[in-house]
Amino acid sequence: MSEENVFESVSRLYQEFMELPFPPGLAGADRAGHDLVLLDSDTAACIFVWIENGGELQARSRSILLRCIARLERVIPALGEADHPEYWHRLREMAHLVADAPHT
């Protein structure tokens, strides 16, 4: 996928994602040792910054995003159906697209 296509895809996916409500009943929930609200907000914030910066992340934000991805990889297998796993899969998909995008 070209750099431009990645940016357009992530921008579209992010817009769609932001229209979704945070899964009900998960405020304050912890899975695999991670607070789901913080994981959601930290990951989404990194993606937002990447979009706002035209597809670039500073080293600090990139480091945070990579930590979020590692946490998502531990959290997702621990989710039950009531945890709305599709929401977390979408978040992980966007995070991977951003992390794998070419950067300077």
C-alpha positions, 0 to 999 in steps of 0.5 A: 500500500502506498504512503498516500493510501495508508494515510487515507485508509487510516484517516477514514478508519479513524473517523469511523472509529471515533463515531463508535461509543466506547464499549459499555461497561468497560470504564475502569475495566482491566484486562491482562493487567491494562486499564482499557480506558487508558489503552484506548485513549493512548492509542487513539491519541497517537493515531490522531497525532499521526493524522494531524502531522500528515503521517509523521510521529515524533520518536516519543509518540512512536514509542508510546504507540509501540507500547500500546500495540504490545498491550493490545496484543496481550489484551485482545486474547483476554477479551470476552464477547461482552468486551466488544472485541471488534472495537479493540481489533479496529484500534489495533488495525489502525495502530499497526497501519500507523506503526508500519507506515514509512517514517522519517 
